[in-house]
């Protein structure tokens, strides 16, 4: 299992985090959203 943070733009940027780095994944996703960017956080 891993967490995927996707920054949606002309070219999607996906950053993958292993399951033990859930906090880092959530923090990155929250930062993108706070900056007004369209981003998703999914669990794969």
Secondary structure, DSSP 8 states (H G I E B T S, - for coil): -EEEEEE-SSS-EEEEEEGGGHHHHHHHHHHHHHTT--EEEEE-
